[in-house]
Amino acid sequence: MMKRIGLVDIGSNTIRLVIFEYSEKTGLVELQNIKTPARLYQYLDEDKVMKEEGIEVLCDTLESFQKVADKFEVAALYPVATAAVRQSENITEVIDKVKAHTGIKMRIISEKEEAYYGFYAVVNTLDYEDGVTVDIGGGSTEVTYYEDKELKFSHSFPFGVVTLQKLFFKGKNHNDSEAIEEARAFVKEQLSSLKWLGMRKVPIIAIGGSARNFARIHQSLSEYPIAGVHGYSMTKENLEYVFSTLVDSTMDQLEDLDGLSKDRQDIIVPSGIVFTTLYEEVTATEFIFSRKGLREGITMSILEEDYKHPFDKNEVFKESLRNLAYTYNIHHEDAMQRQKLADLLYFELEKQGIIEGDKHQKKLMLQAAYLFYLGSYIDSDASSQHTYYIISNSSLNGVDHRERVKLALLASYKSKSLLKFYMDETKWFSDKEKSEIQMLGSILKFAHALNVSNTQVVHSLYLEKQKDHYDLVINYKGDPIAEEYQADRQKKHLEKITKSKIHIIFTENLH
C-alpha cells in the first residue's frame, strides 16, 4: 500500500511544497520539493495585520502548488502555516480568503506543535539519544530539549532571521559590527531566559534553511568529499569559521559563496548569531544538521494514523538500510545467508584467536553483508564501484557520515588496491582502521563466494588448526558446484587473515 502526501509549508520566509510517498518497503521518500521566496513577513504591517497583497501572494502560490500536486496524483494536500500567518492579527480573514479563493483550508500550526514536529522528525531520522533541537524560521525560532528520545521541554521564540534582520540590520550592512553586537546581546538574553537550556552539554541538532546553508558553506569551504548534509556534524570551531567567513565577506563575495542560497544572503548573519550564541548557552558537544524537520514531522504524524507503527525511533538506521536494500533489489534470503556466513566466519576466526572480536565492528560488518555489492543492480561488472558510490553518497538516517563511508567500504570490498583507491577520496581513516576494514572486507568477500549461486547451499562451517595449515570444513546440502569454485578462488582473502594456508573441505550434510 502506497500513499502520497503533498505538504505545503507556509513559512515567513519561504513557501515550499514537498511531495512525499510512503510505503512500508521504501519508507518515506521525497518525490518533489519546490519553493518560492514569498517573504510573507514583509506583508505584516505595524499592527501585525496581513496586507491584501500578502494574501494574494499566498493564494497564487497555493493555486500553483495545487496544480503540481494534481500532476503527482497526491492523495491529499496539507497546507500548514507557521509564524507569519500565526502572528497576523487578521488570521481568520486570511484563512477565510484563502479558502474562498482557492478552496484550500489552511491549518495553523501552534508554537508548541511547531517545536514538537521538528523534534519528532529528528528522533526518527537521527540517532542521538539526547539533544537540543533548534529550528530558525523567518518569524520564529523553536528550541526543544529531549532525553532518551523523549521530549522534555520546548519553547518558541517570537523572532526569526527576518525579524532579527529588521530589528538590528535595517539600513545597515549585513556585517555591521554594532548591529551584530546588539543582536547577539538580545539573543543571549532571550536564550538565557529559558532555565532548562543552559549547560546541557549535548549535541545541538539544527533544522531549517539557514542551518542547511551553514552546513553547505562549511562543506564547500573544507572541500567535503561526499554528498549530503543530513547528519552532517560541525564543531564549535567549524561554526565560528563559517560565521567569521560570512562577516568578513562583502555582499559581492557572498554572491559567490558556494552553499549560500541567493535568497538568504541578507539573513544568514542573524542565523549565525543564533547558532553561535546557542552553542555557548548549551555548552554543546557538536552542531549537527538535520534535513528532516517540521514537514517530515507532520507527514510522519499523518502516516501514524493510517499505518501501524510506520516509524521506529529506536531502529532508525536499521529501517534506513532496509529501505535502501529494497530500492536496489536486494533479495532478503540472499542477504540473510550472507549475514549468517559472515557471522560464522567471524566467530571461527575469533575462536581460533586469529582476530580479536569487537561487538561494534561485527555489527557494522553484518550490516555491510546485507548490502554487499548492491551496486550490481546498476552494472554487475562494476558492482564494487557502484556500491561504494551509492552507499557513501546516500542520505542514510541514523548514522554519521564517517560510519556511512565505512559501511560503503565494507559493502564494496573487492581488493586491497580498490579499497585504497576509495579511501583516498576521504582520507578519514587511520592505518589501524584501514587494516581492520580490509580484514572485515575479506570475510565478506569470502562469505559472498559461499552463496554465489544464491541457492543457500551452505549450512554451517568451522575452522580446524592443523600442523602447518587450517582446514575449513563446509557443510552443504544440495549442489555447491559454483560455491566450490568461488571458495577456492577467494580463499586467498581468508589466508591473508590467518597468515597460513587453508584447505577447504566440502562435506555433504545428509540429514
Solvent accessible surface area in square Angstrom, and as a share of the most:
residue,aa,sasa,rsa
1,M,170,0.76
2,M,119,0.53
3,K,44,0.19
4,R,75,0.27
5,I,3,0.01
6,G,0,0.00
7,L,0,0.00
8,V,0,0.00
9,D,16,0.08
10,I,1,0.00
11,G,13,0.13
12,S,3,0.02
13,N,9,0.04
14,T,19,0.11
15,I,0,0.00
16,R,24,0.09
17,L,0,0.00
18,V,0,0.00
19,I,0,0.00
20,F,6,0.03
21,E,25,0.11
22,Y,7,0.03
23,S,11,0.07
24,E,112,0.50
25,K,122,0.52
26,T,31,0.18
27,G,8,0.08
28,L,42,0.21
29,V,61,0.35
30,E,55,0.25
31,L,63,0.31
32,Q,56,0.25
33,N,47,0.24
34,I,58,0.29
35,K,74,0.31
36,T,44,0.25
37,P,72,0.45
38,A,11,0.09
39,R,51,0.19
40,L,0,0.00
41,Y,10,0.04
42,Q,98,0.44
43,Y,29,0.11
44,L,14,0.07
45,D,51,0.26
46,E,172,0.77
47,D,104,0.54
48,K,76,0.32
49,V,53,0.30
50,M,3,0.01
51,K,92,0.39
52,E,88,0.40
53,E,104,0.47
54,G,0,0.00
55,I,3,0.02
56,E,95,0.43
57,V,44,0.25
58,L,1,0.00
59,C,6,0.04
60,D,89,0.46
61,T,14,0.08
62,L,0,0.00
63,E,77,0.34
64,S,57,0.37
65,F,12,0.05
66,Q,57,0.25
67,K,148,0.63
68,V,38,0.22
69,A,2,0.01
70,D,86,0.45
71,K,173,0.73
72,F,55,0.23
73,E,143,0.64
74,V,27,0.15
75,A,72,0.56
76,A,37,0.28
77,L,34,0.17
78,Y,67,0.26
79,P,7,0.05
80,V,1,0.01
81,A,0,0.00
82,T,8,0.05
83,A,3,0.02
84,A,0,0.00
85,V,1,0.00
86,R,39,0.14
87,Q,38,0.17
88,S,6,0.04
89,E,123,0.55
90,N,25,0.13
91,I,50,0.25
92,T,92,0.53
93,E,70,0.31
94,V,0,0.00
95,I,34,0.17
96,D,83,0.43
97,K,59,0.25
98,V,0,0.00
99,K,93,0.39
100,A,90,0.70
101,H,118,0.53
102,T,28,0.16
103,G,53,0.51
104,I,16,0.08
105,K,136,0.57
106,M,5,0.02
107,R,96,0.35
108,I,44,0.22
109,I,0,0.00
110,S,47,0.30
111,E,81,0.36
112,K,148,0.63
113,E,59,0.27
114,E,13,0.06
115,A,2,0.02
116,Y,85,0.32
117,Y,21,0.08
118,G,3,0.02
119,F,10,0.04
120,Y,33,0.12
121,A,0,0.00
122,V,0,0.00
123,V,3,0.01
124,N,15,0.08
125,T,2,0.01
126,L,5,0.02
127,D,70,0.36
128,Y,44,0.17
129,E,98,0.44
130,D,48,0.25
131,G,0,0.00
132,V,0,0.00
133,T,4,0.02
134,V,1,0.01
135,D,18,0.09
136,I,6,0.03
137,G,29,0.28
138,G,4,0.04
139,G,0,0.00
140,S,3,0.02
141,T,1,0.00
142,E,4,0.02
143,V,0,0.00
144,T,1,0.00
145,Y,10,0.04
146,Y,1,0.00
147,E,62,0.28
148,D,97,0.50
149,K,3,0.01
150,E,94,0.42
151,L,59,0.29
152,K,104,0.44
153,F,86,0.36
154,S,28,0.18
155,H,66,0.29
156,S,17,0.11
157,F,4,0.02
158,P,90,0.57
159,F,6,0.03
160,G,0,0.00
161,V,0,0.00
162,V,13,0.07
163,T,20,0.11
164,L,1,0.00
165,Q,41,0.18
166,K,76,0.32
167,L,107,0.53
168,F,32,0.13
169,F,3,0.01
170,K,146,0.62
171,G,90,0.86
172,K,91,0.39
173,N,107,0.55
174,H,20,0.09
175,N,42,0.22
176,D,41,0.21
177,S,83,0.54
178,E,116,0.52
179,A,0,0.00
180,I,11,0.06
181,E,109,0.49
182,E,83,0.37
183,A,0,0.00
184,R,58,0.21
185,A,63,0.49
186,F,51,0.21
187,V,0,0.00
188,K,105,0.45
189,E,120,0.54
190,Q,51,0.23
191,L,1,0.00
192,S,48,0.31
193,S,73,0.47
194,L,18,0.09
195,K,179,0.76
196,W,43,0.15
197,L,0,0.00
198,G,27,0.26
199,M,131,0.58
200,R,72,0.26
201,K,116,0.49
202,V,15,0.09
203,P,19,0.12
204,I,0,0.00
205,I,0,0.00
206,A,0,0.00
207,I,10,0.05
208,G,19,0.18
209,G,10,0.09
210,S,1,0.01
211,A,1,0.01
212,R,31,0.11
213,N,1,0.00
214,F,0,0.00
215,A,0,0.00
216,R,103,0.38
217,I,0,0.00
218,H,16,0.07
219,Q,23,0.10
220,S,46,0.30
221,L,56,0.28
222,S,58,0.37
223,E,151,0.68
224,Y,50,0.19
225,P,42,0.26
226,I,10,0.05
227,A,51,0.39
228,G,31,0.30
229,V,7,0.04
230,H,3,0.01
231,G,3,0.03
232,Y,9,0.03
233,S,48,0.31
234,M,2,0.01
235,T,65,0.38
236,K,72,0.31
237,E,119,0.53
238,N,37,0.19
239,L,1,0.00
240,E,73,0.33
241,Y,109,0.42
242,V,0,0.00
243,F,19,0.08
244,S,50,0.32
245,T,31,0.18
246,L,0,0.00
247,V,34,0.20
248,D,113,0.58
249,S,12,0.08
250,T,74,0.43
251,M,81,0.36
252,D,111,0.57
253,Q,102,0.45
254,L,0,0.00
255,E,91,0.41
256,D,122,0.63
257,L,27,0.13
258,D,97,0.50
259,G,28,0.27
260,L,17,0.09
261,S,34,0.22
262,K,149,0.63
263,D,36,0.19
264,R,15,0.05
265,Q,17,0.07
266,D,46,0.24
267,I,1,0.01
268,I,1,0.00
269,V,1,0.00
270,P,2,0.01
271,S,0,0.00
272,G,0,0.00
273,I,0,0.00
274,V,1,0.00
275,F,1,0.00
276,T,8,0.05
277,T,5,0.03
278,L,0,0.00
279,Y,12,0.05
280,E,93,0.42
281,E,34,0.15
282,V,0,0.00
283,T,56,0.33
284,A,13,0.10
285,T,84,0.49
286,E,46,0.21
287,F,1,0.01
288,I,0,0.00
289,F,2,0.01
290,S,0,0.00
291,R,85,0.31
292,K,31,0.13
293,G,4,0.04
294,L,13,0.07
295,R,45,0.16
296,E,7,0.03
297,G,0,0.00
298,I,1,0.01
299,T,0,0.00
300,M,6,0.03
301,S,28,0.18
302,I,16,0.08
303,L,1,0.01
304,E,65,0.29
305,E,144,0.65
306,D,69,0.36
307,Y,16,0.06
308,K,175,0.74
309,H,147,0.66
310,P,14,0.09
311,F,28,0.12
312,D,55,0.29
313,K,55,0.23
314,N,113,0.58
315,E,70,0.31
316,V,5,0.03
317,F,25,0.10
318,K,123,0.52
319,E,32,0.15
320,S,11,0.07
321,L,11,0.05
322,R,123,0.45
323,N,32,0.17
324,L,18,0.09
325,A,4,0.03
326,Y,108,0.41
327,T,75,0.43
328,Y,44,0.17
329,N,94,0.48
330,I,30,0.15
331,H,116,0.52
332,H,99,0.44
333,E,110,0.49
334,D,17,0.09
335,A,0,0.00
336,M,95,0.42
337,Q,11,0.05
338,R,20,0.07
339,Q,42,0.19
340,K,86,0.36
341,L,0,0.00
342,A,0,0.00
343,D,50,0.26
344,L,48,0.24
345,L,2,0.01
346,Y,2,0.01
347,F,107,0.45
348,E,10,0.04
349,L,2,0.01
350,E,70,0.31
351,K,120,0.51
352,Q,58,0.26
353,G,64,0.62
354,I,44,0.23
355,I,18,0.09
356,E,159,0.71
357,G,35,0.34
358,D,66,0.34
359,K,186,0.79
360,H,111,0.50
361,Q,15,0.07
362,K,64,0.27
363,K,125,0.53
364,L,9,0.05
365,M,0,0.00
366,L,36,0.18
367,Q,29,0.13
368,A,0,0.00
369,A,0,0.00
370,Y,31,0.12
371,L,0,0.00
372,F,5,0.02
373,Y,27,0.10
374,L,3,0.02
375,G,0,0.00
376,S,51,0.33
377,Y,119,0.45
378,I,92,0.47
379,D,60,0.31
380,S,83,0.54
381,D,130,0.67
382,A,24,0.19
383,S,10,0.07
384,S,3,0.02
385,Q,81,0.36
386,H,55,0.25
387,T,0,0.00
388,Y,12,0.05
389,Y,140,0.53
390,I,19,0.10
391,I,0,0.00
392,S,0,0.00
393,N,32,0.16
394,S,21,0.14
395,S,57,0.37
396,L,8,0.04
397,N,33,0.17
398,G,8,0.08
399,V,19,0.11
400,D,62,0.32
401,H,9,0.04
402,R,94,0.34
403,E,35,0.16
404,R,1,0.00
405,V,1,0.00
406,K,23,0.10
407,L,0,0.00
408,A,0,0.00
409,L,0,0.00
410,L,1,0.00
411,A,0,0.00
412,S,0,0.00
413,Y,3,0.01
414,K,92,0.39
415,S,39,0.25
416,K,126,0.53
417,S,83,0.54
418,L,34,0.17
419,L,9,0.04
420,K,126,0.53
421,F,139,0.58
422,Y,12,0.05
423,M,6,0.03
424,D,60,0.31
425,E,80,0.36
426,T,11,0.06
427,K,160,0.68
428,W,65,0.23
429,F,16,0.07
430,S,60,0.38
431,D,115,0.60
432,K,152,0.64
433,E,34,0.15
434,K,73,0.31
435,S,68,0.44
436,E,43,0.19
437,I,1,0.01
438,Q,32,0.14
439,M,33,0.15
440,L,5,0.02
441,G,0,0.00
442,S,3,0.02
443,I,0,0.00
444,L,2,0.01
445,K,21,0.09
446,F,0,0.00
447,A,1,0.00
448,H,49,0.22
449,A,2,0.02
450,L,0,0.00
451,N,4,0.02
452,V,55,0.31
453,S,45,0.29
454,N,81,0.42
455,T,82,0.48
456,Q,61,0.27
457,V,7,0.04
458,V,1,0.01
459,H,80,0.36
460,S,41,0.26
461,L,7,0.04
462,Y,86,0.33
463,L,9,0.04
464,E,78,0.35
465,K,124,0.53
466,Q,63,0.28
467,K,200,0.85
468,D,111,0.58
469,H,30,0.13
470,Y,15,0.06
471,D,18,0.09
472,L,0,0.00
473,V,15,0.09
474,I,0,0.00
475,N,35,0.18
476,Y,30,0.12
477,K,97,0.41
478,G,50,0.48
479,D,97,0.50
480,P,8,0.05
481,I,131,0.66
482,A,37,0.29
483,E,0,0.00
484,E,79,0.35
485,Y,131,0.50
486,Q,34,0.15
487,A,0,0.00
488,D,88,0.45
489,R,131,0.48
490,Q,16,0.07
491,K,46,0.19
492,K,105,0.44
493,H,6,0.03
494,L,4,0.02
495,E,29,0.13
496,K,106,0.45
497,I,20,0.10
498,T,14,0.08
499,K,179,0.76
500,S,35,0.23
501,K,131,0.55
502,I,0,0.00
503,H,88,0.39
504,I,40,0.20
505,I,69,0.35
506,F,39,0.16
507,T,48,0.28
508,E,90,0.40
509,N,41,0.21
510,L,145,0.72
511,H,189,0.84
